[in-house]
Amino acid sequence: MQSNAASIHASVAEDFAAVNRTILDQLASRIPLVEAIGQYIIESGGKRLRPLLVLLAARALDYSGDRHITLATLIEFMHTSTLLHDDVVDESSRRRGKATANDTWGNAPSVLVGDFLYSRSFQMMVEVGSMRIMQVLSGATCVIAEGEVQQLTNIGNADIAESDYFDTIQGKTAMLFEAASHSGAILAEATAEQEQALQLYGRYLGLAFQLIDDLLDYQGDAETMGKNVGDDLAEGKPTLPLIHAMRRGSAEQSALIRQAITDGGLERLDDVLAIVRETGALEYTQQRAEEMAEKARSQLQVLAPSPYRDSMETLTRVAVERDV
C-alpha cells in the first residue's frame, strides 16, 4: 500500500516539489496570522490528491509547460479553504491527528483565512490564463458549496435515500477531484474524448474516496485515522453504512439507527457498530467504492501508455485499499 502510494508521487516528483514551493510562496501575506494558519493546515499531513490529479492528467497528455504547477497549487488552496470552513461548521477539534485550526485559533480566524485562500486561488486562476479552466473551476465552487449546504440540511435526517447520499458526496467531495483532472486535461489541450474521460475519472475517483472515508468512520481507529471513530454518527450524518444498515436490518435495528441519527451523539455507538457489521453495511459500502474505482479506471483507456497513466491507475486501487 505504501509502496503504491510512493510510486504515484514518484512519476511527478519534480512537479510535486514545485507545487510545494509555490504553496509556500503564495501563502505570503502582510498579516502574520494569515501565514500562520495557512501554513499550519497546509503542512498538517494531507495527501494532496487533488493537485496530484492536475499534475498526472496534464503530464499524461504530454503537457510540457509550467502552468500546471500554478493550477495544482490553486486547486490545493481551494481544497484547504473548504477544510477550514468545514471544521468550523462541524465544530471539529481534530483533523489528521492534530488540533484543527479553529480549535487552536478560534472560529473567526479560521473562516477568514479560509476566505483568503479562496481569494488567492482565484488570483492564481487568472494567472493560468484559460477562460475554460476558469469556467470549470468557478462552476465547481458553486457545486461544492451546494454540496456542503445539502450535507448540512441532511444532518439528523434518517430518511435520506441512497441516491440523495450520492448527490451530496458528488457535490461536497467528488466535484473538486473532477475539476482537478478535468482542468489538467483542458490545460494540456486534450481532445474532446480525452477531456470527458478525465473529467469522469476524477468524478468516480472522488466518489470512491468519500465512500471509503465514510466506511472508515465505522471501522477505523482514532490513532490511525487522525479523527474519532463515530464522528459522522455524533454529528447525525446519514452516510451509506447507516443507510444500508437501516434498509437491511430488522425493524428494531432500523429504528435504533434512525433514532441515533436523529439524536446525534455517541450514546448508542456500540449498538450501531454492531448493527452495521451484522447487516453487511461495511462490505456493501466497500463494494460500491470498488465499483466507482473501476469506473474511474476504465476512463484511462483514452490515454497513451505512460508512467503517469500507470500512476492514475494505481491511484484507483489505493483509493479503495487504504485504511486512513
C-alpha positions in Angstrom: 0.0 0.0 0.0 2.7 2.5 1.0 4.9 1.5 -2.0 1.9 2.0 -4.3 1.4 5.5 -2.9 5.1 6.3 -3.2 5.1 5.2 -6.9 2.1 7.5 -7.7 4.1 10.5 -6.5 7.4 9.3 -8.0 6.2 9.9 -11.6 5.7 13.6 -10.9 8.2 14.1 -8.1 9.8 17.3 -9.5 6.4 18.8 -10.3 5.1 18.0 -6.8 8.2 19.6 -5.2 7.5 22.7 -7.4 3.9 22.8 -6.1 5.1 22.6 -2.5 7.4 25.6 -3.2 4.6 27.5 -4.9 2.2 26.8 -2.0 4.7 28.4 0.5 5.3 31.4 -1.8 1.6 32.0 -2.4 0.8 31.9 1.4 2.8 35.1 1.8 0.8 37.8 3.4 1.4 41.1 5.3 -0.8 39.7 8.1 1.2 37.2 10.1 -1.9 35.3 11.3 -2.9 34.5 7.7 0.5 32.9 7.1 0.5 31.1 10.4 -2.9 29.4 9.9 -2.4 28.8 6.2 0.9 27.0 6.8 -0.5 25.1 9.8 -3.2 23.5 7.8 -1.3 23.1 4.5 1.5 21.3 6.4 -0.7 19.1 8.5 -0.1 15.9 6.6 -2.8 15.9 3.9 -2.4 13.6 0.8 -2.7 16.5 -1.7 -4.5 14.2 -4.1 -6.3 17.0 -5.9 -3.1 18.8 -7.0 -1.7 15.4 -7.8 -4.5 14.8 -10.2 -3.8 18.0 -12.0 -0.1 17.1 -12.5 -0.9 13.5 -13.6 -3.6 14.5 -16.0 -1.5 17.2 -17.7 1.6 15.0 -17.9 -0.4 12.0 -19.2 -1.4 14.2 -22.1 2.2 15.3 -22.8 1.8 18.8 -21.4 5.3 20.5 -21.3 4.7 24.0 -19.9 4.7 25.1 -16.3 1.2 26.5 -15.7 0.1 23.1 -14.3 2.1 24.0 -11.2 0.0 27.1 -10.7 -3.1 25.2 -11.4 -2.3 22.4 -9.0 -1.5 24.9 -6.3 -4.7 26.8 -6.6 -6.7 23.6 -6.5 -5.0 22.8 -3.2 -5.8 26.3 -1.9 -9.5 25.8 -2.8 -9.5 22.4 -1.0 -7.7 23.9 2.1 -10.2 26.7 2.3 -13.1 24.2 2.4 -11.4 22.3 5.2 -11.1 25.4 7.3 -14.7 26.3 6.8 -15.9 22.6 7.3 -14.1 22.3 10.6 -15.9 25.4 11.9 -19.3 24.2 10.6 -18.8 20.7 12.0 -17.3 22.0 15.2 -14.4 19.6 14.7 -11.4 19.6 17.1 -9.2 17.1 15.3 -8.1 16.6 11.7 -5.3 14.3 10.5 -4.3 13.6 14.1 -3.8 17.3 15.0 -5.9 20.0 16.6 -7.9 21.8 13.9 -7.2 25.5 13.2 -10.5 26.6 14.7 -9.6 24.6 17.9 -6.3 26.4 18.0 -7.1 29.9 16.9 -10.9 30.1 17.1 -13.7 30.1 14.5 -13.4 33.7 13.2 -9.7 33.5 12.2 -10.3 30.1 10.6 -13.2 31.3 8.4 -11.3 34.5 7.4 -8.1 32.7 6.5 -10.3 30.2 4.5 -11.6 33.2 2.6 -8.1 34.4 2.0 -7.1 31.1 0.5 -10.2 31.0 -1.7 -9.5 34.5 -2.9 -5.8 33.7 -3.6 -6.9 30.7 -5.6 -8.9 33.0 -7.9 -5.9 35.3 -8.3 -3.9 32.3 -9.4 -6.7 31.2 -11.7 -6.3 34.4 -13.6 -2.5 33.7 -13.9 -3.3 30.3 -15.6 -4.9 32.4 -18.3 -7.6 30.0 -19.5 -11.2 31.1 -19.6 -12.3 27.5 -20.0 -10.4 26.4 -16.9 -11.9 29.4 -15.0 -15.3 28.4 -16.1 -14.8 24.8 -14.9 -13.4 25.8 -11.5 -15.8 28.7 -10.8 -18.6 26.3 -11.6 -17.1 23.7 -9.3 -17.0 26.1 -6.4 -20.8 26.6 -6.7 -21.4 22.9 -6.8 -19.1 22.3 -3.8 -20.9 25.0 -1.8 -24.3 23.5 -2.6 -23.0 20.1 -1.6 -21.9 21.4 1.8 -25.3 23.0 2.3 -27.0 19.8 1.2 -25.0 17.8 3.8 -25.9 20.4 6.5 -29.6 20.0 5.7 -29.3 16.2 5.8 -27.9 16.2 9.3 -30.4 14.4 11.6 -32.5 13.2 8.7 -32.8 9.4 8.7 -35.0 9.4 5.6 -32.2 10.1 3.2 -32.2 7.8 0.2 -29.0 6.3 -1.2 -29.4 8.5 -4.4 -29.6 11.6 -2.2 -26.4 10.5 -0.4 -24.6 10.1 -3.7 -25.8 13.5 -4.8 -24.3 15.0 -1.7 -20.9 13.4 -1.9 -20.7 14.2 -5.6 -21.0 17.9 -4.7 -19.0 18.1 -1.5 -16.1 15.8 -2.4 -16.1 14.4 -5.9 -16.6 17.7 -7.6 -13.1 19.0 -6.8 -11.5 15.7 -7.8 -13.4 16.0 -11.1 -12.4 19.7 -11.6 -8.8 18.8 -10.9 -8.4 16.1 -13.5 -10.7 18.0 -16.0 -8.8 21.3 -15.7 -5.5 19.4 -16.1 -6.8 17.9 -19.4 -8.0 21.3 -20.6 -4.6 22.8 -19.9 -2.9 20.1 -21.9 -5.3 20.7 -24.8 -6.9 17.3 -24.7 -9.2 16.0 -27.4 -13.0 16.1 -26.5 -12.9 12.4 -25.8 -9.9 12.6 -23.5 -11.3 15.7 -21.7 -14.6 14.0 -20.9 -12.8 10.8 -19.9 -10.5 12.6 -17.4 -13.4 14.6 -16.1 -15.3 11.3 -15.3 -12.1 9.7 -14.0 -11.9 12.4 -11.3 -15.5 12.2 -10.5 -15.5 8.4 -9.9 -12.3 8.5 -8.0 -13.6 11.2 -5.7 -16.7 9.1 -5.1 -14.6 6.1 -4.3 -12.5 8.1 -1.8 -15.5 9.5 0.0 -17.2 6.1 0.2 -14.1 4.7 1.9 -13.9 7.7 4.2 -17.5 7.0 5.3 -16.8 3.3 5.7 -13.7 4.0 7.9 -15.8 6.1 10.3 -17.3 2.8 11.4 -14.3 0.5 11.3 -11.1 2.6 11.7 -9.5 3.8 14.9 -8.7 7.3 16.0 -4.9 6.9 16.2 -4.7 5.7 12.6 -7.3 8.0 11.0 -6.5 11.1 13.0 -10.1 11.5 14.0 -12.5 9.8 16.3 -14.4 6.7 15.2 -18.1 7.6 15.0 -17.6 11.3 14.3 -20.2 11.1 11.5 -22.8 9.5 13.8 -22.0 12.0 16.5 -22.9 14.8 14.0 -26.1 12.9 12.9 -24.7 12.4 9.3 -26.7 9.7 7.4 -23.8 8.1 5.4 -24.0 5.0 3.3 -23.2 2.4 6.0 -26.1 3.7 8.0 -28.4 4.0 5.1 -27.7 0.4 4.1 -28.0 -0.9 7.7 -31.4 0.7 8.0 -32.5 -0.9 4.7 -31.2 -4.4 5.6 -31.7 -4.5 9.3 -34.7 -5.6 11.3 -37.4 -3.1 12.2 -35.9 -2.8 15.7 -32.3 -2.3 14.3 -33.5 0.2 11.8 -35.4 2.1 14.5 -32.3 2.2 16.7 -30.2 3.7 13.9 -32.9 6.2 12.9 -33.0 7.4 16.5 -29.2 7.6 16.7 -29.1 9.8 13.5 -31.9 12.0 14.7 -30.4 12.5 18.2 -26.7 12.7 17.2 -24.1 11.9 19.8 -22.5 8.6 20.6 -24.7 7.1 23.3 -25.6 4.2 21.0 -22.3 3.9 19.1 -21.6 0.3 20.2 -25.1 -0.8 19.2 -24.9 1.0 15.9 -21.5 -0.5 15.1 -22.8 -4.0 15.8 -25.8 -3.5 13.5 -23.6 -2.0 10.8 -21.4 -5.2 10.9 -24.3 -7.6 11.1 -26.1 -6.1 8.1 -23.1 -6.2 5.9 -23.1 -2.4 5.5 -19.4 -2.1 5.5 -19.0 -4.8 2.8 -21.7 -3.0 0.8 -20.0 0.3 1.1 -16.7 -1.2 0.1 -18.3 -2.8 -2.9 -19.8 0.5 -4.1 -16.4 2.1 -3.7 -14.8 -0.6 -5.8 -17.4 0.0 -8.4 -16.6 3.7 -8.6 -12.9 2.9 -8.7 -13.4 0.5 -11.6 -15.4 3.2 -13.4 -12.5 5.6 -12.9 -10.0 3.0 -14.1 -12.0 2.4 -17.3 -11.7 6.0 -18.3 -7.9 5.8 -18.7 -8.1 3.8 -21.9 -8.1 7.1 -23.8 -4.6 7.8 -22.7 -1.4 6.5 -24.3 0.7 4.2 -22.0 2.9 6.2 -19.7 4.2 6.3 -16.1 1.5 9.0 -15.5 -1.3 6.8 -16.7 0.1 3.9 -14.6 0.1 6.2 -11.5 -3.5 7.2 -12.2 -4.5 3.6 -12.4 -2.6 2.8 -9.2 -4.5 5.6 -7.5 -7.8 3.9 -8.2 -6.6 0.9 -6.2 -5.1 2.9 -3.4 -8.4 4.7 -3.1 -10.2 1.6 -2.0 -7.4 -0.3 -0.2 -6.4 2.4 2.3 -7.1 2.3 6.0 -6.7 6.1 6.6 
